[in-house]
Each structure stands twice: as structure tokens, then as C-alpha cells.
Amino acid sequence: MSLIEDLNWRYACKRMNGKTLEQDKLETILEAIRLAPTSMGMQIFKVSVITDPKVKKQIWEEAAPRQMMIKGCSHLLVFSAYTKLTQDDVNEYIDHLGAVRNITGDRLEEYRTKWSFLLGMSEQEIFEWSARQTYIVMAYASIAAATLRVDSTPVEGFNASRVDEILGLPDKNLRSTLLFPLGFRDSNEDHLADTPKVRKENKDLFIF
């Protein structure tokens, strides 16, 4: 299949049929998230991979009752963004960068000095910056899922504060930004499953 065929196959699935996603496909989607580009390569986000039916049901009922695809999804990914960035966070990333790329000494300290400005950012600035990264990596997850013929739907319409409470995210200096159910479409129940994709024409979208 070509990439464009995969993207045409993908749609915002509204009903999932409860079928379990194969482990190898899940791992491929998670690896796409891990390899996705992020600002400065820092990956200042987390992804909760939820399979517990009770937790999925609680999130659906208490935080996202309109999002019916959660009921039948195999895995529910919850993307969350950092709300703080500490010296330890910065040091951990720079040390990891040095180890992977074999950078030591003064050159590594240059990175530490160069990125010290991050510690002067407010918590709101950190969150907004981090939240944007979750949208980038979600897109990679969506594309990876489509290539595997796994359905997914990015979900913004949910009570983020309630999801945070359910998953204990504030204790980890995190706030949820996106829900991302993974599974398989229920073509009998989802009226959008076989409808044409609605997109602007090139002439209305691109400026040359």
C-alpha cells in the first residue's frame, strides 16, 4: 500500500468493535511515537497506554461520554505534557545525548549552557510548548496505525482535569492533552465508515 492510500483509508473512527490489537502492531505504533520529531529532541511528554477495561470505562463515563469509540477500543493512549522542567530533566537529556553521540567534556558543557534558558520558562510556557509536541507525535502514531490498518481517532473533546485525576498525572507534573483510542472500526455502527473523505482541493489549501 502507498502512503496516500493509507491516508485515504484512515478516518476519524467513531465506533470500535472491541477486537484486541495485536502486540506487534501496538509496538510499531509506539515506536513511531518514540521516533517522531520533537522540539530540541527532548520528548517532554508521556504516553499512558491503557488496556484496563475499568479505567477505560471510567474515562469514558466521567471525562469523555460523547466519545463512543473509547467503549470499543483495544488500547487507549493518553498523551500528557510536562508542566514543569527541572535542572534534573535538562541534565538527564544532555547526559543521554552525550552518551548516545559520544560527546564529552567542554562540548557537552556547551549544550548545558546553551539550554539553560529552558529553566527560566514559566510553567505555563513549558506546558504550552510540551503540549504542541504531543500533537506532532500523535500525527506519527495516526499514520503508523493507518499503515497497519489499525483505526485511531485523536480526541480533544474530553474533561482533561478529570482524566488527570483518574491517572494521577498532577503528581507526575503532567497534564493530559489528547486521548487516542486504537482499535478496529465497527462498520455496522459507524455511519462514517464508508463515507467519502471531505478535504479542501489543492487550489484552496496551498499557496504557491
Salt bridges, closest charged atoms under 4 A:
ASP6 OD1 - ARG149 NH1 2.86
GLU22 OE2 - LYS25 NZ 3.89
GLU31 OE2 - ARG34 NH2 2.78
GLU61 OE2 - LYS57 NZ 2.56
GLU62 OE1 - ARG162 NH2 2.57
ASP95 OD1 - ARG112 NH2 2.98
GLU109 OE2 - ARG112 NE 3.32
ASP151 OD1 - ARG185 NH2 2.82
GLU165 OE1 - ARG162 NH1 2.81
ASP204 OD2 - LYS203 NZ 3.30
